[in-house]
Amino acid sequence: MKPFEQEVKEQIIANGQNVELQTSADVFMKTSLASKYSYSFSWLGRPIIQYPQDILAMQELIWSIQPDLIIETGIAHGGSLIFSASMLELNAACGGSQVAEVLGVDIDIRAHNREAIEAHPMSKRISMIQGSSIAPDIIAQVKAKAAGKQRVLVCLDSNHTHEHVLAELEAYAPLTSVGSYCVVFDTIVEDMPAEMFPDRPWEPGNNPKTAVWEYIKAHPEFEIDKQVDHKLLISVAPDGYLKRVR
């Protein structure tokens, strides 16, 4: 496998330097976001609202990290919670933690979504907290849940304004275990035309990517994993895969 793995690494580097490939990916992102491409997919019966490339990237992370806890802000229809729980179930079947779990936080968990999530076979690995992810009492509950966990993976995907995401990073990124990731979704907002978000409080200059850039300036324990960007090419989280290196 070593020659193959080396070939893959070299190809990923080459993809990151391939201007034509990068340009094609950028065009696809702009046109596909405008058509709500990510709304097309589900995971084990629940809408996931993610790009397939990011879903696969998360699968790779969950397998390599073997987290005891995955913290997710933003629940929506629950597809991402179901996905993460199913990956933990597969990890357990392959000798990983039998008690690993997913914690979802959302300011508004709608009754029909909560009911569907709780009725799902993967619900045994899922718990949810309703409230603002940056409220002190909610942060305290999440920290209590993370206490004693050896491997923690964090995913931020709620309110996408700079201020909110930066507050989430300050609250939850420190819970990320060394070698694991804090994944910040929808950093792509910074790279899209402002008119694409007419009814949203976020826009270029005020979004998850600007929050990431500000956060890592003061937190050298995290690095942007550009290899993930070069591998995916098509992703809603460019510069959003933050690896904790110390």
C-alpha positions as MATLAB code, in Angstrom:
seq = 'MKPFEQEVKEQIIANGQNVELQTSADVFMKTSLASKYSYSFSWLGRPIIQYPQDILAMQELIWSIQPDLIIETGIAHGGSLIFSASMLELNAACGGSQVAEVLGVDIDIRAHNREAIEAHPMSKRISMIQGSSIAPDIIAQVKAKAAGKQRVLVCLDSNHTHEHVLAELEAYAPLTSVGSYCVVFDTIVEDMPAEMFPDRPWEPGNNPKTAVWEYIKAHPEFEIDKQVDHKLLISVAPDGYLKRVR';
ca = [
       0.000    0.000    0.000;
       2.861    2.417    0.633;
       3.604    3.185   -3.049;
      -0.101    3.746   -3.670;
      -0.458    6.006   -0.619;
       2.552    8.047   -1.745;
       1.068    8.368   -5.223;
      -2.197    9.626   -3.723;
      -0.365   12.218   -1.605;
       1.521   13.479   -4.640;
      -1.684   13.687   -6.670;
      -3.439   15.695   -3.955;
      -0.546   18.173   -3.935;
      -0.700   18.386   -7.725;
      -4.453   19.000   -7.628;
      -3.875   21.927   -5.297;
      -1.557   23.467   -7.905;
      -3.732   22.686  -10.920;
      -5.191   26.045  -11.933;
      -7.594   24.611  -14.504;
      -8.949   22.077  -12.007;
      -9.283   24.713   -9.289;
     -11.086   27.070  -11.664;
     -13.513   24.351  -12.742;
     -14.246   23.521   -9.106;
     -14.871   27.200   -8.307;
     -17.325   27.496  -11.202;
     -19.179   24.394  -10.023;
     -19.389   25.724   -6.472;
     -20.887   29.040   -7.584;
     -23.479   27.468   -9.878;
     -24.356   24.574   -7.577;
     -24.789   26.735   -4.479;
     -27.171   28.978   -6.388;
     -29.282   25.925   -7.270;
     -29.245   24.560   -3.676;
     -27.400   21.433   -4.801;
     -26.656   20.365   -1.218;
     -30.384   20.017   -0.486;
     -30.515   17.007   -2.813;
     -29.035   14.471   -0.409;
     -30.045   12.439    2.628;
     -28.324   10.035    4.993;
     -30.214    6.959    6.186;
     -33.478    8.696    5.445;
     -32.833   12.175    6.872;
     -31.916   15.283    4.806;
     -28.244   16.062    5.404;
     -27.792   19.331    3.431;
     -24.100   18.790    2.748;
     -21.952   18.217   -0.317;
     -20.962   14.567   -0.889;
     -17.285   15.535   -0.819;
     -17.575   16.964    2.699;
     -19.571   13.940    3.824;
     -16.758   11.673    2.636;
     -14.134   13.879    4.269;
     -15.989   13.617    7.583;
     -16.144    9.836    7.224;
     -12.367    9.749    6.834;
     -11.874   11.952    9.896;
     -14.268    9.963   12.070;
     -12.514    6.735   11.129;
      -8.994    8.061   11.684;
      -9.763    9.963   14.905;
     -12.090    7.370   16.460;
     -13.778   10.066   18.559;
     -15.525    9.348   21.838;
     -17.667   12.435   21.280;
     -18.683   14.480   18.258;
     -20.077   17.929   19.054;
     -22.220   19.515   16.336;
     -23.770   22.970   16.410;
     -26.690   23.248   14.008;
     -29.126   20.336   13.670;
     -31.737   21.272   11.008;
     -33.342   17.993    9.837;
     -30.803   15.875   11.700;
     -29.070   14.230    8.763;
     -25.613   15.161    9.988;
     -26.330   13.797   13.472;
     -27.567   10.547   11.936;
     -24.498   10.403    9.697;
     -22.067   10.932   12.584;
     -23.884    8.413   14.756;
     -23.817    5.808   11.978;
     -20.086    6.323   11.518;
     -19.557    5.818   15.253;
     -21.682    2.670   15.016;
     -19.390    1.373   12.263;
     -16.333    2.288   14.326;
     -17.771    0.285   17.214;
     -18.410   -2.696   14.944;
     -14.735   -2.579   13.946;
     -13.400   -2.525   17.495;
     -13.820    1.182   18.325;
     -15.570    2.749   21.280;
     -18.855    1.089   22.132;
     -20.140    4.194   23.907;
     -19.074    6.958   21.512;
     -21.818    9.530   20.972;
     -22.924   12.647   19.132;
     -24.156   15.812   20.817;
     -26.200   18.242   18.722;
     -26.939   21.845   19.690;
     -29.498   24.067   17.998;
     -31.367   27.209   18.991;
     -34.603   25.731   17.586;
     -35.060   21.971   17.348;
     -38.386   21.731   15.602;
     -40.742   19.151   17.030;
     -41.077   17.099   13.840;
     -37.289   16.960   13.411;
     -36.712   15.962   17.031;
     -39.358   13.255   16.716;
     -37.782   11.848   13.546;
     -34.280   11.885   15.042;
     -35.388   10.225   18.266;
     -37.266    7.546   16.307;
     -34.235    6.708   14.153;
     -32.222    3.519   14.851;
     -29.101    5.649   15.316;
     -30.727    7.739   18.075;
     -29.091    5.553   20.714;
     -25.859    7.442   20.070;
     -27.432   10.920   19.867;
     -28.308   13.542   22.456;
     -29.539   17.071   21.770;
     -29.565   20.414   23.564;
     -31.889   23.235   22.543;
     -30.586   26.761   22.955;
     -28.113   29.219   21.500;
     -24.745   27.555   21.011;
     -23.008   30.644   22.401;
     -25.194   31.064   25.516;
     -23.144   30.493   28.707;
     -25.516   27.859   30.099;
     -25.460   25.887   26.835;
     -21.664   26.073   26.638;
     -21.497   24.794   30.221;
     -23.710   21.819   29.343;
     -21.558   20.932   26.349;
     -18.363   21.200   28.384;
     -19.866   18.918   31.013;
     -20.678   16.382   28.304;
     -17.115   16.559   26.980;
     -15.503   16.171   30.393;
     -13.416   13.017   30.556;
     -13.618   12.299   26.825;
     -10.240   11.429   25.318;
     -10.990   12.131   21.648;
     -13.369   14.926   20.705;
     -14.312   16.089   17.197;
     -16.131   19.441   16.806;
     -18.321   20.594   13.883;
     -19.680   24.149   13.699;
     -22.624   24.666   11.344;
     -25.216   27.011   12.836;
     -25.440   30.806   12.507;
     -22.805   31.766    9.913;
     -22.026   35.361   10.931;
     -18.443   36.237   11.838;
     -19.341   37.184   15.400;
     -21.327   34.027   16.088;
     -18.807   31.611   14.583;
     -15.919   33.307   16.376;
     -17.807   32.932   19.661;
     -18.411   29.253   18.867;
     -14.728   28.769   18.122;
     -13.742   30.381   21.421;
     -16.203   28.145   23.259;
     -15.833   24.787   21.527;
     -12.546   24.609   19.634;
     -10.616   24.166   22.926;
     -12.616   20.964   23.505;
     -11.029   19.468   20.372;
      -8.472   16.836   21.317;
      -4.932   17.035   19.938;
      -4.809   15.346   16.540;
      -8.541   15.835   16.024;
     -10.368   18.571   14.117;
     -12.697   21.493   14.596;
     -14.553   21.656   11.283;
     -16.149   24.997   10.406;
     -18.736   24.661    7.665;
     -19.878   27.249    5.096;
     -16.606   29.141    4.971;
     -17.421   29.175    1.245;
     -19.580   32.266    1.884;
     -16.427   34.389    1.713;
     -15.773   33.210   -1.853;
     -19.273   33.717   -3.234;
     -20.950   36.851   -4.670;
     -22.692   38.969   -2.031;
     -25.980   38.843   -3.930;
     -26.160   35.102   -3.284;
     -27.198   35.776    0.327;
     -29.874   38.501    0.063;
     -31.965   37.234    2.985;
     -29.127   36.182    5.289;
     -27.164   38.137    7.909;
     -23.860   36.790    6.556;
     -21.946   37.790    3.424;
     -18.381   38.156    2.114;
     -16.417   39.848    4.888;
     -18.792   38.564    7.573;
     -18.870   34.771    7.650;
     -17.281   31.581    9.016;
     -14.072   31.942    7.013;
     -13.346   35.431    8.352;
     -13.968   34.047   11.847;
     -11.536   31.182   11.205;
      -8.869   33.565    9.971;
      -9.219   35.721   13.083;
      -9.294   32.769   15.454;
      -6.163   31.030   14.219;
      -4.133   34.233   14.505;
      -4.348   33.913   18.274;
      -4.475   30.109   18.473;
      -1.361   28.449   17.051;
      -2.554   25.137   18.444;
      -4.763   24.957   15.347;
      -3.726   24.830   11.704;
      -5.837   24.919    8.539;
      -5.417   21.537    6.867;
      -4.969   22.621    3.259;
      -4.467   19.014    2.210;
      -8.185   18.442    2.810;
      -9.020   21.423    0.578;
      -6.743   20.154   -2.183;
      -8.229   16.676   -1.911;
     -11.872   17.775   -2.016;
     -11.707   20.750   -4.419;
     -15.499   20.918   -4.138;
     -16.412   21.785   -0.546;
     -18.465   24.253    1.486;
     -15.635   24.386    4.041;
     -12.443   25.685    2.363;
     -10.029   26.730    5.124;
     -12.565   25.207    7.523;
     -10.849   21.930    8.412;
      -8.890   23.020   11.461;
      -6.529   20.432   12.893;
      -5.403   20.706   16.486;
      -1.669   20.115   16.379;
      -0.730   20.911   19.989;
];
